[in-house]
Amino acid sequence: MRYRTRVTAPAALLGTVAALSVAAPAHADPETGTPGPETLGDPVFPGLGNDGYHVVAYHLDLVYDATTRLVDATATLTLTTTQELSRLSLDALGLDVHEVLLDGVPAAREQAGEKLRITPAVPLAARTTATVTVTYTADPRAVLAHTAWVPTPDGFAICPQPNTAHTVFPCNDHPSDKADFTFRITVPAGLKGVASGHLVSTEDLGDGRTAYCYRSREPIATEIVQITVGDYVIKDRQGPHGLPLRDVVPTARATALEPALALTPNLVSWIEQRLGAFPFETYGLLPCNNDASNAFDFTGLETQTLTLYKPNFLLQAEKSIGSHMMHELVHSYFGNSVSPATWSDLWLNEGHADFYGLLYRYERGWADSLGLTTMEARMKDTYARGDQWRKSSGPVAAPNEANLFDSQRYLGGVLVLYALRQQVGESVFSAIESTFLERFRNASASTGDYIAVASEVSGTDQSGFLGDWLYGTKTPRMPGHPDWTVTPVSSALRQPQNRTDGHWHDNSATL
């Protein structure tokens, strides 16, 4: 199955198969068109995404009821078809769908597993634009097989990565199909609605409710959308070069969290010196008002323009949080601006985030979790573990769902980048990084794309070198360090951490 690398223009599900009422008076004849494939064939999540169309834009209109704690919503998708479609599907789980319109006309619908199937009265022609409008209700507290909702005492936030955005809104839930987003969030008095992007309007509805409207300047992958409702104070400050910084902070915790929030301007300055101008219209932190151990299974998540955190993490001293704050900030470049073409390419996100996060730590003389204070020392330690990790967790660029977020994608990815820098030199490595980010900005890119850029910029074919580091079952020799050795697999070594019950981002070496 093909993958897409492109730049885009500026109540629960019951059972595994649940047929909902037919809203259209006629069905398309399957013989006169082709149903769109209900998968993009991702190697890690083979059932995720849908083919036959690209989503150009999402408009999400959410109304939060503080009494019922339910969300009534309308998702409007503008899409372009890539083939004739007698039926198309969206990813959707746990959404109580009331109506589906296709270009304003009621369409037949069916929910099956995690797909919402939509059948137009007349097949959609190839290379045409269509609008799909889905009206539904969602319960942020619903128990599902997996969910992006994070309920809080005063509302909710969302953590969609990697495969749960479709529990919040129907979508083509794969990072290869990035789209523009606008949001309208209606909340009762005393609460604020906030989303990725920038605030474009605030409307007093005259009935005790306020509607907040946000728009993304750049496209967003579904897995890094942020929508939150709660009792927040918005803290604005200025970053380098006039970059607007916006933190969304629980009102009762704003004073206690200020020391951590105040670190952001210097963090942005540091990374801009290495990766170029910050790629989005704003940045900030969202300390979600929930520190429960099961609220979300990681410390921070790089939702675009507004990084989600557990508040208690940010109450620590700078040397305990600064490295990981850099990790999450780096994702604005690697992961958000340039998204993974498939989930096998996750190492591009996490390896880069840990690489620069560790450089930031060691530059400040902060010891890491192993007590080491230099990148060379940490990489020598990681190198020794290489064969064990490749055996227990697979090659760096060949994860599966169970080990997707283990240390091999984080520290293993750092080791690959360190080896490349050793191979080509620091100045060429920096040119590879900047070229890759510029070429694939606002798009998705694969491991193959990164290898191609490394070869082009260095003037030497790097496919064999990087192929061995990324896909080999044995750890290659480290350039510049002929004395480094790999501990045999039979020896007892700390193995990559694994979780199979959802997110597991706490394998970052920056923590």
N, C-alpha and C positions, 0 to 999 in steps of 0.2 A: 504494500500500500504506500502511496506517495505521501510525502510530508510537505508542508507549505512554508516557504520562507518568503515573506513579502512585507511591503510597507502599506499600511492602510491609510485611507483618507481620514485629513482632519475632519391544617389538618392533614395527616400523613397519608402516604401511599399505602393502600391496603393490599397485601399479598404480593406475589411476584408478578402477577399479571392482573391488572385492574382495568376493565373497560368502562369508560365514562360515557355519559349520554352523548348521542350524536346530535351536533348542533347545526349541521348543514342539511339541506333538503336533498342533496344528491351526492353520490360518490364518484370519484374519477374511476374510470375503467383501467385496472392495472395493465391491461393489454395494450393500451394506447400510450403508455409512458413507462419510465423506469423509476422504481422507488429509490430514493437516495440511500446509500449505504449507511448503516447505523453504527459505524465505527471509523476511526482513522487509523486503526491498526497499530497503535502505540505499543512498543515492545514491553513496556512495564505495565500499562493499563490498556490492554487490548480492546476493551469495550468502550473506552472513553472517546467522546467526540463523534461527529457526524460528517459525512462527505456529501458532495453534490452542490454545495453552496459555500460562500464566505459571508460571515456577518460583518457588515460595514459599521454599524452603530447600534448601541443599546440605549434606550431611554427607560429608566426604572422609576416608577412612581409608587412610593411606599407610604402607607398611613399606619402609624403605630397607635394602638389603643392601650393606654396604661391600665385600664380596668381589666380587660380580658387578657392583656399582654400578647394579643395576636397582631399580625401584620396583614392588612389588606393591600394588595399590590396589583399593578398592571405593568407588565414588561412589554415594550414595543421594540421589535428587532427589525432593522433594515438590512436586507441581505441581497446578495447577487448570486444567481444560480450559475453553476458551471456545467450543467447538463440538463436535459429535460427531466422534470420530476413529476411523477404521478403521486408521490408521497414524500414528505420530508420529516425529519425527526429532530428533536431537541433533547438534550440531557435534562432530566427533571426527576427529583426524588423528594417525597414528603410534601409536595405542593397540592393543595386542594383546588384543582383547576375548575373554574366556573364557565369560562367561555374562551374560544379561540377564534380570532378573525384573521382572514388572509386578504390583504388589500381591502379591508373594511367589510368583507363578506363572511358570515359564519362558515366555519370549516369543520368537517368531521374530525374527531379527535379520539385518541385512545392512549391510555397510559399502560405501558408494558415494561415491567422491571424498572429500569432507570431511564426509560425513554418516553417522551411524549410524541406520539405519531400524529401527524397532521396531513389530512387528505383533502386537497382542493377539489372543487366541483369540476374544474378543468385543469389538466396538467399544466405546470409551469414550464414555459419554454426556456431553453438554455440561454445564458448570457442576458438575463433580464433582472430587473430590480423588483423586489417584492417586500411588503411589510407584514410582519406577523405580530399580532397583539394577543397577549395571554393575560387574562384576568384570573387571579387566584388569591387564596388565603394561605398563610404560613404560620406555624406555631414554633417560635424559637426554642421552646422547651420540649418539643416532640422527641421521642426516642426513635432513632433511626439507625440503620447499619453504620452510617457515618454521617457527620453533619458539620457544616461550617458555622452554625449559630453558636454564639457564646452569650447565654443569658446573664444579665446582671441585675442587681436589685432595682435599678431604675431604667432598664431598657435592654440593650444588647450591643454586641459588636460581632464581627464575622472574621473567621480565619479559613479561607477557602482552599489553601494549598494542601495537597496537590490536586485533589479530585472531588472537591465538595462544594464548589460554587453553585452547582445545580440544585443544592438543597435550599438555596436562597432565591434564585431566579432561574427560569428556564434559559438554557444557553447552549452554545457549542463549546463545551467545557474542555478546551485543550489550548495550551499556550501557543500553538502554531496559528491560531485564528484570532489574533488581536483585533480590537475594534475600539472606536470612539465610545465614550460613555457620557451620558448626562443623568443626573439624579434629582428627583424631587422627593423630599422626606418631610412628611407632615407629622407634627408631634403636639401633644397638649402643653399647656402653660407649665413653665418650670423646667422643661427639657429642651435639649438642642439636638438637631439632626445634623450629622456631618458625614462627608463622603470623600473619596479620592478626588483630586483635582482642586479647583478653586471655586469659591463662593461667587455666584453670579447674581443672586437675588434673595431677598428675604421678604416674605409676604405674610402680613397679619390677616388671617382669614375672618376675623371679627367674631369668632365663636369660642375664643379661648385657645385656639390652635394657631400654630405658625408653620408655614411651609418654607423649607430651605432648599435652594436649588444650586447644584454644583455641576461643573463641566470639566472634563479632562482636556488639557491642551494636546496631549499625545495619547495614542492608543494604549489600551491596557489589556493584558491577558486576564481571563476570567479568574485565574487562581490567585491574583494579587489585588483584586478589588477590595476596597474597604467601605463599609457602611456602618455607622454607629449612632445609637440614640442613648442619651443619658443626661444626668445633671452635671454638665461640664462648664468649665470656664475656658475660653479660647485665649491663649497667651501668644501674642504676636511679638516677634523680634526680627531684627534684620541680620541676614547672613552676609557673606562676602559678595562684593559686586552688586549689592542691593537685593540679593535673593530674599524674598519673603519667607520667613520661617513661622510655622504655625503649630503650636502644641495644643492638643485637646485633652484636658486634664480634669479628673474628677474634682469637683469644687471643694470637697472636704479635705482633699489631699494636695491641693495646689502648692501650698507653702512648703510642705515637706519634700515635694518632688522638684522644686525649683533648682537646687544645685545640680541635679542631673540634666535637666532641660537646658540649663545655661551652657553646657558643654558643646552643644551642637554647632555653633558658629565656627569654633576652632577645628572641629572634626571635618566640617565641610571644606575649610581652607586647606587642610592637610591633604585630603583626597583630590581636590581640584588640582593641586600641584603635580599630581601623578597621573590622573586620568582625564583631566580637562574639566571644562565647565560643567556644573551640575546639570543633568539632562532634563529636569522637569521644572514646572512653574513655581513649585513650593516644596518644602520638606518640613517634617515635624514628627513628634512622637504622640502616640495614643496609649497612655497607661490605662488599660481597660480596667474598669472598676470591679475586678474579680481576681482574687489571689488564690482561689481554691485550687488544690492540686490537680483536679480533673477539669478545670475550666478550659484549658487548652494545653496540649502536651508539648510545650516548648517555651522558651524564655521570650523570644521576640520573633515577629514575622514581618517581612518587608512589604506589607501592602502598600501599593504605589502612592507616593507623596505623604504617607502617614503610617509610620511603622508601629505596629501593635506590640505592646509589652505587658508583662505582669508588673504591677506597680512596685511590689516589694523588692524586685530585682534592682530597680532604679534608686532605691533608698541607700544603697551601699556607697562606699568611698570610690572616688574616680578610678583608682588603680584596679578595682574589682569589676568595673563596668565599662571603662573606656574602650578596651579592645573589642568587646562584643558590640558596643554601639557603633564602632567603625565597621565591623562585620556587616551589620544590618544596613548601614549607609552605603557600603560598596555594592550592595544588591540593587541600588538605584541604577547602577551602570550594568552590572552583570546579573541578569535575572529579570529586571524590569524594563530598562531601555532595550537591552538585547535579551530576549526571552529564549528558553530552550526550544529547539525544534521538536524534540521528543523528550520524554522523561529519562531516557538513557543519557541525555546530555546534561543532567543535573550537576555533574562535577564542574562544569563551566561556571555555574552559579556559586556553589559552595566552596570549591577550591579557590576561586578568586577572592571570595569574601573572607575566608580564613587567611589567605596569603597576605592581603593588605592589613587585615586585623592584627595578625602576628607581627608584621613589620612595625605597625604603630606601637604595639606593646613593647617590643624590644628596643625601639628607638627611645622610649621613655624609661628604660631600665626596670620595667616591671617583670618580675619572674612569672613564668607560666605555671600551669597546674602541676608540672613535673619539676618545678624549681629551676628550669633552664632560662637563660637570659639572652640567647642569641638565636637567630634563624638557623645558622649552621648547626648548632648543637641540637636543636629540635628536629631538623631534617635528618641528621645522623641517627637519632633515636628512631624516627619514623622509618628510615631506610632499612634498619635492622629488622623491622617487623613486616617488611614488604611481602615476602613469600607467604607468611602465615595469613596475612590479610587477603592476599589473592586467592588462597585456598578456601578460606572460610567465608569470604564476602565477594569473591569474583574480582575480575579486573575493574579498574577505576571507572571505565566508561561502559560497563556491562552489568548494571544493577538489575535486581528484580524488585517486586513490590515489597517483599519482606525486609530487604536490606537497603532500600532506596536511600534512607537518611542515616545510614551508619557512618562510622569514621572514615571508611574508604573513600566516600564521596567528598569528605571535608579534608582531612589531613592527607589522604591519598592523593587528592586533587592538588593540594599545595605542593606535594613532592614532585608531581609532574611539572608544575610551573617552575619550581626551583631547578629541576633538571634542564628544562628548556633554557632558562636564564644562564645556567652554567654552560650550556652548549653554544649559545649564540652571543653571549655577552649582554651586559645590562642595557646598553643604549639600543641595541637591536631588539631586545625583549620589550623595552618600553615602546618602540615603534610598532611592534606587532600588536601590543595591547591597544594603542590609540587607533591604529588602522582598523582593527576588528570592531571596536566600539563605533567608529564613524561609519563604517560600511554597513553595519547591520542595525544602526540606531532605529528604534521604533519598529523593529521587525523581530523575527525569530531566526536563530542560527544553530547549526549543528556542530558536533565535534569535527566532522569533515570540513566544515567551513573554517573553523579555527586552524586546523592543520594547513589548509590551503593558504590562508593569510600568513601563517608562520613561514611557509615555504617561499611565498612571494616576497615578503619583506626581507627575509634573511638571504635571499638569493640562492638558497640550497634546499633541495627536496627534503622536507622534514617528515614525510609520511612514514618512512621506516622507523625513524627514531621515535616519533610520538606514537606511532602505532604500537610499538613494543611497550612503551610506558603505559599506554591507555588500555590495551587489549591483551597484552601478554600474560601468560600464567606464571612467569618467572620475572623477578625484578631485574631490570637491566643494570649495567654498571653506571655509576654516577660520574658524569664528566667532572674533571678537576679533583676528584676524590678517589683515587685508585685504592686507597687504604680502607675505605668503608666496606663493611661486610654485612651480609644478610644472615640472620640467625636461621638455622635449619628449621623446617616446619615441625619437626618432632620435638623441638624444645618448647617449654612452657612460655607462652607470651600472652600479654594482655591482648585480647581479640577485639575487633570492632564491635561496638555495641549494636544490638539489633532490637527492634520492636516491630510487632506485626499488628498493633492495635491502633494505628493512626499515625499522627505526626510524631516525629522524634527528632527535633532540631538541636537537642542539647548534646550532640556529639561534636559540636564546634570546639576547636582547640582554643578559641578566644574566650571561653568561659572559665 
